[in-house]
């Protein structure tokens, strides 16, 4: 079967050769996206005979995933597996991820760290952040998942050909889920075991979490403007009512906050309805153009 394994890599010369050796026992189609490494990551991968996509500068994890998607599409891959380049993912779990794709039970498979052991090997502070970001992603998905931030995933042909990531940062993980969900593609999770040797992440957890949060909110607002802006608008209105019922006083500060929140809430509700109508109109025009 036409199985491609994609590895986003940044300064991973210590790990990349061992990962490639193990993967070459499974498939002869491996894509390494060297995201502007300053070490020998790209040379090692190229010398081992794998496809290398090289960025001149460090563009980010999302940009690397995008390059892997585009290369897999160019290679007409039937299945694409992505995994991290730091050795934390077990190669033997690839078969677990592939199975739902091969059986046509899923279009996108997530290797979840939380299905069987609730992320036993995941550092506590990362576990909290992952669960928050996953809950946010679930507000825009048809079914709830447990690990929206897992980089160990499998993609079927429909996803490879029809989903093009645009985020350059870590928010790409939720972006792909939201876009796949929008197209009605089936998302399934399978349990994996993560091999953390300490916390080797090079990303600041606060900046990482913030960038994913902002990215996810952006895509939710684009795909579900009515739900997104209406919920914010109603939130401000409820806040205003609660403030008045609790204080029963017309203080200048509370009056300003109350009136301001009410006006802002009404504006957001009107904006949500307007944006929803505009999105529906644009999509209908696109459908008519495709059928004409």
Secondary structure as UniProt FT lines:
FT   STRAND          3..9
FT   TURN            13..15
FT   HELIX           16..23
FT   TURN            24..26
FT   STRAND          30..35
FT   HELIX           41..47
FT   TURN            48..49
FT   STRAND          51..55
FT   HELIX           61..74
FT   TURN            75..76
FT   STRAND          79..84
FT   TURN            91..92
FT   HELIX           93..102
FT   TURN            103..104
FT   STRAND          108..112
FT   TURN            120..121
FT   HELIX           124..138
FT   TURN            139..140
FT   TURN            148..149
FT   STRAND          153..155
FT   HELIX           157..162
FT   TURN            170..171
FT   HELIX           172..182
FT   TURN            183..184
FT   STRAND          187..191
FT   HELIX           205..223
FT   HELIX           225..247
FT   HELIX           252..291
//
